Amino acid sequence: MELDNHAEDLASDLGIDKEEVKADLQNLVEYSVPIDEAKQSLRRKYGDDTGGGSAPSSKDIEEITTDDGNVTITAVVLTAGERSIRYQGDDHVIVEGRLADETGAIDYTAWEDFGLSAGDTVTAGNAGVREWDGEPELNLGESTSLSFLEESLEVPYEIGGDAQIADLQTGDRAVSVDVQIVESERRTIDGRDGETEIQSGVLGDESGRLPFTCWAPDPEIEPGASVRIENAYVREFRGVPEVNVSEFSVVSSLETEIEVGSDATTMGIGEAVATGGVYDVELVGNVIAVRDGSGLIQRCPECNRVVQKGQCRTHGSVDGEDDLRVKAILDDGTGTVTVVLDDELTEQVYGGDLEDALEQAREAMDQEVVADTIREKIVGREYSVRGHLSVDEYGANLDAETFEESAADPTVRASSFLEEVRA
């Protein structure tokens, strides 16, 4: 049923103006409140608490689908963490995390203060179901009745949210990690309340590394420090998971130093691309082409974007600043990825610096001669590349940290690949 029809039904039942109801309904639905829960909320707002329907059925978590409107479940609170969001211009504190029973686990968002803590066993009646990233998620709101049970429920899940970096995924909430701060810097951004100081950088443990952003700078977060971060959440940034530390997170110093693993995860290109993004990964393959936009380029002095024919997509006509870059296509037989080399790595494969490239272009009266030189040196050779992989609608890109000619015997790799194909 369309929103307009829902609003008309509500207006008729409540005896009020349809447009007023529709505006309220639209606001709730835009913030992903399930339509049934939104309608019940408006019934209460306008003095009718009949609910307009039968009581939701009790379900095991594994039975809940995105087609459900409202359900009743009994579950254990695995994690519970506060976070501030902005809704209709106002700041709201929500609690979010994960619930589990014997059959499965599900994410939830609590819009009311129910006093949830990890380890609680609860029955949530009339919990709304919405779709989030293709999966069902529970909304615990005004229409939800929540009771705490004295008898605990045994579930096959760990309670508390402790995790290693390699296990974190986009969408995780209320997680706790013991990490070392590998890199950290303070900078000022244009936030929702104007200029805001944040911290950003890289953190890691023995399992891997990830970028982080701390929205309320903390003195415990400094390069080399080993800290425990509680109640963090993970969202996607530039195609990879990013740990977010909010004002509700707790950061404490650790007496034991956390060691950060030095090895990147080694994957086939096809496998890596299928993950949707990996922060620190090593790929091995042959460079089969060097794309246009490589070699000697110009960048916008304002935003650092590549300038095409003196035009920046954001700032229009600009005097571009010279720079070096390579965009190489790497192929291992399972997939391809565009490897992006910055100016330092480009100087290594080119065999000269920016001044050398400018001189070569002047002598040839052709800027493309620099890219041609790079093509002659790297196309057809096998390389081991380590960096950060992002995947979006435009394809897969690996921002390289290292780019080294592979020492592996190509005959051995070819034989291994053929064995996999024949298996």
N, C-alpha and C positions, 0 to 999 in steps of 0.2 A: 504494500500500500504506500502511495506517495505521501510526502510530508504534508501536502495540502489537505489530503483526505483525513489524515490523523488529526490535524488541527481542526477541521470542520466537525469531526465526531466529538472531540473534546469540547469545543465551543458550544455545541448543541447540548451535551450532557450537563455542562456547568452553567449555561445561560450567560455567557460573556462574549466579548467581541472576538471574532475569529482571528483577526490580524494580530491582536495582542497575544493570543495563545500561540499563533504561528511563530511570532518573533521569539517568544520564550523557548518554544520547542526547537527552533533552529539553533539557538545558542547552545542548548544542551547537546544536540546531535552533532554539531560541529566539533565538540570536544569529545566525541566518541562515546557518549553515554548511550547505552542501548535504548532503543525507542520505547520499549515497554516500561523501563525504569524511568525514562524522561516523562512519560505520560503520567505515571503514578506520582512522581514528584510534583507535577503541575496540578494534579487533583488535590493533593494536600495543600499546595499553595493557595488554591482558590476555594478551600473549605470543603472538599469532597474526598474523603479518605476510604471510599469503598473499594478502591483498587482496580475495579473494572475488569475482573477476570478470575479464573480459578487459581488456586494455590499452586506454585511451582512444584514439580516432582523432585523427589530425592534421587540423586545420581551418584555413582562412583565417578571419580575424576576421569578415568579412561573413557567413560561414556559421553563426556561433554564435548559438543561440537559447536562450530560457529553458527549453526542453525538454531541452537537453543536461545530462548529469550531470557528466562530466569530459571535458576535451579536452587536446590537446597543440598548442601554437602556437609559431611563431617570429616574434618581433616586436622593435621598437625601443621602449625606454623613453622616452616623451615627457616625463613628469614623475614625480618621486618625492619625497614629503615625509613626514616623521614626524609622528605625532599620538598623543596619549595618550587611551586610552579606559578605562572601568571595566567589567569583566566579572566577574560572580560575586563582587563585593566587592573585587576586586584591580585595580590599575592595570596596563595593558598598553600597550606602545609598538608601534604598527603603522606600516607604510609604505603609502601609497596614492598613486594617481595615474592615469596613462593610458598604455596600450600601443597600438602601431599597426603594421600591415603595409601592403602595397601596396593592400589591399582595404578597409581600414576601421580604426576605432579603438575601444577598449573600456576602461572603467574597471576598476581592479583594487584589491584589498586584499591586502597581504602580511602574514601573521600570524607569519612567521619573519623573522629578519634575513638576507636573501640578499645584502646589500650592493649593492642596486640604485641606479643613478645615471642621470640624464637622459643620453640618448645611447647607452647600452649596447644592444647587440643580444643577445637571449637566446632560448633555447628553454626553454619551461616545459612539462614533461611532467606529466600527471595534474593539471591545474589544475581546481579545482571551478568550477562555474557556478551562480550564484544570480540571482534576479530582484531588481532594485532600481529602484523607481519605473517599473516596466513594462519595463525594459530588462535585458539580460543583463550580468552583471558577473563578473569572475574572482576567485576566492579562491585565493591561493598559500599553502599551509599545509604541515604536516608531511609529508603524502603527496606533495607536489609535488617533482619533481626539476628543478632549474634549472641550466642551463649557459650560460656566456658565450661568444659567438662572436667570433672575431677579425675576420671579414669583416662589414663593416657592411651593413645592409639599407636601401636607399633607399625612403623613404616620403613621400607628399605631405602631410606635416604638419610644423608648426614644432615644434622641440624646445626645451624649456625652461620653458614655462608663462607667458611674458610676455603680459599682456592689458590691454586698456583696460576701464574701468569699465562702459561700455555693453555689452560683450561677455560680462560675467560672468553665469552662470546658477546657480541653486540646484543643488547637487551637485558643482560644480567643486572640485577638490582641487589642492594644491601649485601654486597660482597666484602670480605675482609682478606687482605693480603699482607704478607711480610715481604718487604722489598728493599732493595738498595736504590737510591736516587742516582741514576747514571748521569743525567744532565738536567739542569734546571735554570730557568731565567725568568725574571719578572718583566712584564710588559704591560702597556696600557692599551685597551681596546675600547671600541664604541659599544658598550653594553646596553641592556634594555633601560637602564637608568642613567645613561650618559657615559662618560669616560670611566672605565673600571680597570683597576689593577688586578692582574691574574698572574699565576705561575704556570709555566708549561715546560715540558721536557720529556725525558725518557726515564722509565723505571724498569727494574727487572729482578728476577730471581734465577735460580739455577735452571729453570725450565725455559726461560726466554725473556724477551723485552717487549714493552709496549709504550706508546706515547701516553702522556697524561696531561690533564688540565686541572689546576686547583683554583676554584672560583673565589676562595677566601684565603689569600696567601698565609701560609703557616711557617713560623720560624724553624720548625723541625725539618721542613723540606728544603734540603740544600744538597749540592753535589757530594756524593760519597757517603751520605748518611744512610743508616739502616733503620727503617721505621716500619711500624704496623699501621695500616690504614684500615679503619672499620667503617662500614656503611658507605662504600663507594658504589657507583653505578657505571655501566659500560655502554657507550653509544658509538656509532660509526662516525669516523672522521677521515675524510679522504680515502674511503674505501677499506679502512682497517679498524679494528676495535680500539677504542681509546678509554682509558680509566679516568673517570671524573670524580673529583674530590669536592664536595659541596660544603656549605657552612654547617651542615648537620653531620658531616664525617668527623671521625675522631682520629687524630694522628699522634702517635706516641713513639718515642725513641726506643730502640731495641739495644739491649746490652750485647747480644750476639751479632756479629757482622754477617750480613746476607751476601753470599757469593753469587755473582751474576754469570750465567753460562756464557762461554765465549763462542760456542758453535751455533750456527744458524741451522734451522730445519732444512734438510735437503729433500727436494721434491721434484718429480717430473713436472714439466710445464703444464700439461693437461690437467694433472691433479691439482696443481697450485691454483690455476685459473678457476677450477670448479669450486674452490673454497669461497670465492667471492672477495678475497683479499687476505694477505698475510703480511704482518709488519716486518718480520726479519726472516728471510728465506734465501736459500742458495739454489740456483738453477744452472744447469749445464746444457749447452746446445751450440749449434752452429749459427753464425751470423750469415743470414741469407740475403740481406739487403740493408742499405742505409737510406732512411726515408728523407723526403724533401724536408727542408727546415733544419737541416743539419749543417755542421761546419761553422762558418762565420755568419752570425746573426746579429740583429739589433733588438734591444729591449727598451720598453718604456721606462723613462727615468722616474715616473710616479709610482707605477704598480709592478714593474719588472716583467710584465707580459711581453711576449715576442711581438715585435712590430712588423706588420706587413705593408710594404710600400709606403712607409712613413705614417701609417695609421694604426693607432691603438684602439682596441675594441671599446675601451672604457673612456679614454681621454682624448680620442680623436687624433688630429694631426700633432705629432711630436717629433722632436729631434732624438732619434733612437741612439742608445749607447751600445757600442760594440761588445760582443760577447762570443763565447764558443759553446757549442752544444752538439751532441750526437743523439740521434734517435735511430737505433738499430733494431732490426727484426731478428729475434733469436728463435730457433726452431730445434726441437729435439725428437721430432717424429710423433709426439703425442699432442703437440699444440704449439702455438706461437705466442710471443709476447713482445711488446715494444720496450726495449731497454733504453732508458734515458740517462746519458752521461752528462754530468755538470762540467763546468769549465776546467776544473783540475784534472778530471779523468779524461776529458777530451784532449787536453794538452799532452797527456801521456800517450794516447794512441796516435795522435797527430805527429808527435815528435817535435813540437815547438810551442811557443806561447802565443798570446794574442798579437803581439807586435809582429811575430814571424808570419802569422796568418794574414794580417793586414798588408804586409810587404808582398807576400805571394799574390794576393788578390790585385794589388796595384800593378805589379809587373805583368800579370796576365790580363789585366783590365776585365776581370771576371771574378765575382765573389764566389761562384760555384766551384772554382778550382780547389778550394780548401776541402769541401765535402768530397770531391773526386779523389783527392789524395787519401783521405780517410778510408774511402771505399776500397781503394787498392790495397790498403794495409790490413783491413779486418774482415772483409767479406770472404766467406768460404772457410774461415778458421773457426775452431771450437773454443769457446770461452766458458769459464766458470764465473757466474755473476751473483753477487750478494747484495740484497737491498730490500726495499719495501714495495710490495705488490698491491696495486689497487685495480679493481675491475668495475667498470660502469658501462653505460649504454654505448660508449664510444670504443670500448675494447679493454684489453689488459695492458697495463703499463707498470714497469718496474723501475723505480728510482734507484739507480745503482749507487752503492757505497764502495764496492770493489768490482773491478773488471779485469780478470786475468786470463791469459791464454791457458787452456786446460792442459794439464800434464798427463791426463789419462790417455791410454793407448786407444785410438779410435777403432782399431780392429776388435779389441775386447768389447768395447761399448756396442759396436754394431752386432757382434755375435750375441751379446746379452739381449739386445733389443729383438733380434730375430727369434730367439728362444721364447720371449714373452709373447710375440705375435703368434707363434706356432702352438703355444700352450692352450 
